[in-house]
């Protein structure tokens, strides 16, 4: 995972105008408007020390009403299978989430895609309460292979613009009721020529 994508996501979630404009350049007006909501309710985003190890994720995203670790991944492929070190990272995120009542997330960036190239998925588990519990019902978990192993499926995740509208919008969790099936996108229509 390149540090550039961590910086890109950090810049967006921190509500930096330059970062938001950069990721929404090829988005629709609706996607752009939803992503811009982070400007009014930004997060403090910190790159985790020892990034990607021991359940910390790559970024720690904090605001007065919520906090979560995010593991950032990118690929040219629609699916990214976890194996070796990445399985260890997933298990550590899950364990920390359960132990600390946090909701760890994965942010998966698909390269060479027009529009919103980021998808958000959550790690299953945890004893969440309050706002995080409501939020967890809206964010899809990592899909499973036939063997029951989690993997990153870009077309199964929540678009970043929808996630931002959910956590930063004026109505927050009550506003977005879109079924998960509507997030699936035919990837061939999004790939840049």
VOPAGU-2260 file (C-alpha; in pm, 1 decimal, decimal comma):
REM VOPAGU-2260
SITE   aa  ch    i         X         Y         Z
SITE  UNK   A    0       0,0       0,0       0,0
SITE  UNK   A    1     150,0     329,9    -102,9
SITE  UNK   A    2     171,7     612,3     145,4
SITE  UNK   A    3      24,4     843,7    -121,3
SITE  UNK   A    4    -318,1     681,5     -88,5
SITE  UNK   A    5    -304,4     707,4     290,1
SITE  UNK   A    6    -228,1    1077,2     247,2
SITE  UNK   A    7    -509,7    1115,3      -4,8
SITE  UNK   A    8    -765,8     964,1     232,2
SITE  UNK   A    9    -623,0    1151,8     531,3
SITE  UNK   A   10    -657,0    1479,2     343,7
SITE  UNK   A   11   -1021,0    1408,9     254,4
SITE  UNK   A   12   -1129,8    1297,6     602,2
SITE  UNK   A   13    -948,5    1595,0     756,9
SITE  UNK   A   14   -1166,0    1820,7     541,0
SITE  UNK   A   15    -880,5    1977,4     344,5
SITE  UNK   A   16   -1024,5    2153,2      38,8
SITE  UNK   A   17    -734,5    2058,0    -187,3
SITE  UNK   A   18    -770,8    1688,0     -98,8
SITE  UNK   A   19   -1148,8    1685,7    -137,6
SITE  UNK   A   20   -1124,7    1855,9    -477,0
SITE  UNK   A   21    -859,8    1608,6    -591,9
SITE  UNK   A   22   -1067,5    1297,5    -517,8
SITE  UNK   A   23   -1391,8    1441,5    -652,5
SITE  UNK   A   24   -1251,8    1570,8    -982,5
SITE  UNK   A   25   -1423,3    1301,2   -1190,8
SITE  UNK   A   26   -1724,6    1250,4    -960,4
SITE  UNK   A   27   -2085,4    1339,9   -1027,8
SITE  UNK   A   28   -2231,1    1655,0    -872,5
SITE  UNK   A   29   -2411,0    1446,3    -608,2
SITE  UNK   A   30   -2092,5    1256,8    -516,3
SITE  UNK   A   31   -1901,0    1584,0    -498,5
SITE  UNK   A   32   -2167,1    1749,4    -278,4
SITE  UNK   A   33   -2176,0    1452,4     -41,4
SITE  UNK   A   34   -1796,8    1444,6     -11,4
SITE  UNK   A   35   -1783,1    1821,1      50,9
SITE  UNK   A   36   -1986,4    1770,1     370,8
SITE  UNK   A   37   -1663,9    1667,5     544,1
SITE  UNK   A   38   -1553,1    2031,9     521,5
SITE  UNK   A   39   -1816,6    2126,4     782,9
SITE  UNK   A   40   -1749,7    1831,0    1015,2
SITE  UNK   A   41   -1387,7    1722,8     962,0
SITE  UNK   A   42   -1199,9    1457,7    1154,1
SITE  UNK   A   43    -861,1    1466,0    1316,5
SITE  UNK   A   44    -674,4    1203,2    1116,6
SITE  UNK   A   45    -345,4    1065,7    1243,8
SITE  UNK   A   46    -118,6     819,7    1069,8
SITE  UNK   A   47     -78,6     536,9    1316,0
SITE  UNK   A   48     272,9     466,3    1446,0
SITE  UNK   A   49     388,1     130,3    1316,6
SITE  UNK   A   50     115,9     169,9    1056,3
SITE  UNK   A   51     -73,9    -146,2     969,9
SITE  UNK   A   52      44,2    -355,0    1262,8
SITE  UNK   A   53    -111,5    -482,1    1582,6
SITE  UNK   A   54    -462,8    -366,3    1508,4
SITE  UNK   A   55    -399,0       5,2    1479,0
SITE  UNK   A   56    -470,9      27,3    1107,0
SITE  UNK   A   57    -297,1     289,4     894,3
SITE  UNK   A   58    -503,5     588,1    1008,3
SITE  UNK   A   59    -675,8     679,2    1334,2
SITE  UNK   A   60    -980,1     893,4    1261,5
SITE  UNK   A   61   -1112,7    1098,7    1554,0
SITE  UNK   A   62   -1390,0    1344,9    1620,5
SITE  UNK   A   63   -1587,7    1428,7    1933,7
SITE  UNK   A   64   -1871,1    1192,1    1843,3
SITE  UNK   A   65   -1682,2     898,5    1690,2
SITE  UNK   A   66   -1346,4     731,4    1645,0
SITE  UNK   A   67   -1224,4     441,0    1432,6
SITE  UNK   A   68    -904,5     289,0    1294,1
SITE  UNK   A   69    -882,5     253,2     915,7
SITE  UNK   A   70    -664,6       9,4     723,4
SITE  UNK   A   71    -595,6     150,8     374,6
SITE  UNK   A   72    -550,5     -77,4      73,0
SITE  UNK   A   73    -532,9     -15,7    -300,6
SITE  UNK   A   74    -518,3    -229,8    -610,9
SITE  UNK   A   75    -586,8    -236,8    -982,9
SITE  UNK   A   76    -804,4    -542,6    -917,4
SITE  UNK   A   77   -1168,6    -535,8    -810,9
SITE  UNK   A   78   -1097,2    -797,6    -542,6
SITE  UNK   A   79    -808,0    -811,9    -301,3
SITE  UNK   A   80    -766,5   -1139,3    -113,7
SITE  UNK   A   81    -612,6   -1137,4     231,6
SITE  UNK   A   82    -324,2   -1373,6     295,4
SITE  UNK   A   83     -16,3   -1387,6     514,0
SITE  UNK   A   84      51,8   -1049,1     672,0
SITE  UNK   A   85    -281,9    -902,3     560,2
SITE  UNK   A   86    -474,4   -1180,6     739,5
SITE  UNK   A   87    -273,1   -1102,3    1052,9
SITE  UNK   A   88    -365,3    -733,0    1013,8
SITE  UNK   A   89    -734,2    -820,4     975,6
SITE  UNK   A   90    -733,1   -1046,2    1282,8
SITE  UNK   A   91    -550,5    -782,9    1488,0
SITE  UNK   A   92    -802,4    -515,3    1380,9
SITE  UNK   A   93   -1089,0    -745,6    1475,7
SITE  UNK   A   94    -936,5    -823,9    1814,9
SITE  UNK   A   95    -869,2    -456,7    1894,7
SITE  UNK   A   96   -1220,8    -363,7    1781,0
SITE  UNK   A   97   -1375,5    -620,1    2013,4
SITE  UNK   A   98   -1146,4    -538,8    2305,9
SITE  UNK   A   99   -1185,8    -159,9    2279,0
SITE  UNK   A  100   -1544,7    -141,0    2144,6
SITE  UNK   A  101   -1427,3      21,5    1822,8
SITE  UNK   A  102   -1541,5     -24,2    1464,9
SITE  UNK   A  103   -1231,4     -85,8    1249,5
SITE  UNK   A  104   -1274,7      -2,6     882,4
SITE  UNK   A  105   -1103,8     -83,7     554,7
SITE  UNK   A  106   -1074,8     184,2     288,6
SITE  UNK   A  107   -1013,4      20,1     -49,2
SITE  UNK   A  108    -905,1     235,6    -342,0
SITE  UNK   A  109    -941,9      95,0    -689,7
SITE  UNK   A  110    -689,0     238,7    -933,9
SITE  UNK   A  111    -779,5     358,1   -1285,4
SITE  UNK   A  112   -1143,4     427,6   -1199,4
SITE  UNK   A  113   -1341,1     743,2   -1272,6
SITE  UNK   A  114   -1573,4     882,2   -1008,3
SITE  UNK   A  115   -1552,0     780,3    -644,7
SITE  UNK   A  116   -1262,5     532,1    -641,5
SITE  UNK   A  117   -1281,2     460,0    -264,7
SITE  UNK   A  118   -1497,6     198,5     -92,4
SITE  UNK   A  119   -1545,6     158,1     282,1
SITE  UNK   A  120   -1605,1    -176,2     457,2
SITE  UNK   A  121   -1607,6    -263,1     824,2
SITE  UNK   A  122   -1450,5    -544,2    1017,7
SITE  UNK   A  123   -1714,8    -775,8    1164,5
SITE  UNK   A  124   -1747,7    -798,0    1539,8
SITE  UNK   A  125   -1731,1    -581,9    1845,3
SITE  UNK   A  126   -1969,4    -476,9    2118,0
SITE  UNK   A  127   -2058,5    -141,4    1971,9
SITE  UNK   A  128   -2289,7     104,5    2142,1
SITE  UNK   A  129   -2453,3     435,8    2059,6
SITE  UNK   A  130   -2368,6     605,2    1732,5
SITE  UNK   A  131   -2112,9     342,6    1628,0
SITE  UNK   A  132   -2373,1      69,2    1666,4
SITE  UNK   A  133   -2616,3     255,8    1437,6
SITE  UNK   A  134   -2336,7     329,6    1193,2
SITE  UNK   A  135   -2226,5     -35,7    1186,0
SITE  UNK   A  136   -2570,5    -137,7    1056,8
SITE  UNK   A  137   -2525,0      83,9     750,6
SITE  UNK   A  138   -2166,3      -2,7     651,7
SITE  UNK   A  139   -2112,5    -337,3     478,5
SITE  UNK   A  140   -1869,9    -587,7     625,7
SITE  UNK   A  141   -1591,2    -741,0     421,2
SITE  UNK   A  142   -1739,8   -1010,1     197,2
SITE  UNK   A  143   -1636,4   -1372,5     249,9
SITE  UNK   A  144   -1486,4   -1624,5      10,6
SITE  UNK   A  145   -1644,1   -1970,5     -25,5
SITE  UNK   A  146   -1406,0   -2080,9     251,2
SITE  UNK   A  147   -1535,6   -1808,2     482,4
SITE  UNK   A  148   -1222,6   -1592,9     457,7
SITE  UNK   A  149   -1278,7   -1215,6     440,1
SITE  UNK   A  150   -1155,8   -1029,0     132,5
SITE  UNK   A  151   -1183,9    -677,4      -6,3
SITE  UNK   A  152   -1448,0    -659,2    -278,9
SITE  UNK   A  153   -1457,2    -306,6    -419,3
SITE  UNK   A  154   -1806,6    -344,9    -561,8
SITE  UNK   A  155   -1935,1    -470,0    -223,2
SITE  UNK   A  156   -1819,6    -164,2     -26,7
SITE  UNK   A  157   -1985,9     167,3      52,2
SITE  UNK   A  158   -1868,1     455,6    -168,9
SITE  UNK   A  159   -1661,9     710,0      24,4
SITE  UNK   A  160   -1902,9     991,6     -67,4
SITE  UNK   A  161   -2192,8     797,7      90,4
SITE  UNK   A  162   -1983,9     721,2     399,3
SITE  UNK   A  163   -1898,0    1090,3     440,0
SITE  UNK   A  164   -2262,5    1188,6     393,4
SITE  UNK   A  165   -2350,3     934,2     660,5
SITE  UNK   A  166   -2097,6    1050,8     921,7
SITE  UNK   A  167   -2087,9    1423,6     834,7
SITE  UNK   A  168   -2431,2    1503,5     694,0
SITE  UNK   A  169   -2677,3    1718,2     884,2
SITE  UNK   A  170   -2913,4    1425,7     943,2
SITE  UNK   A  171   -2627,7    1179,0     985,9
SITE  UNK   A  172   -2750,1     824,8    1044,7
SITE  UNK   A  173   -3119,0     896,7     991,0
SITE  UNK   A  174   -3060,8    1036,9     641,9
SITE  UNK   A  175   -2913,4     747,7     448,2
SITE  UNK   A  176   -3126,5     438,3     412,8
SITE  UNK   A  177   -3004,1     320,0      71,8
SITE  UNK   A  178   -2991,0     -61,8      52,4
SITE  UNK   A  179   -2648,8    -219,0       9,8
SITE  UNK   A  180   -2750,8    -367,4    -325,8
SITE  UNK   A  181   -2769,3     -15,8    -469,0
SITE  UNK   A  182   -2397,6      40,3    -396,9
SITE  UNK   A  183   -2289,8    -232,5    -637,9
SITE  UNK   A  184   -2160,1     -81,3    -955,0
SITE  UNK   A  185   -2076,9    -229,9   -1291,1
SITE  UNK   A  186   -1702,8    -171,4   -1279,1
SITE  UNK   A  187   -1664,3    -174,5   -1657,3
SITE  UNK   A  188   -1850,5     156,6   -1677,1
SITE  UNK   A  189   -1606,7     320,4   -1437,0
SITE  UNK   A  190   -1267,7     210,7   -1568,7
SITE  UNK   A  191   -1079,3     488,9   -1739,7
SITE  UNK   A  192    -986,9     442,5   -2102,1
